[in-house]
Amino acid sequence: MSRVSAKRPMNLSLDADLVDKARTYGVNVSAVAEEALRARIVKEEAQAWLDENREAIAAQNAWTAEQGLFSDEFRGW
């Protein structure tokens, strides 16, 4: 689901050849930049979550390695 939010004008410095080629193909540079920025933010937020939870994840992995999984007795493989 896409959320509509206010747009903010911004100055970007981009490779002139890329901008010219984008215009040739009718590429909406603002939309592409917004999409790329959104994807990068998702990646950065995921990494931040991993960094913030690294100790808990390591502790849980160590506990599981020592104790096993609750479902181990039900595995058929």
Secondary structure, DSSP 8 states (H G I E B T S, - for coil): ---------------HHHHHHHHHTT--HHHHHHHHHHHHHHHHHHHHHHHHHHHHHHHHHHHHHHH--GGGGG---
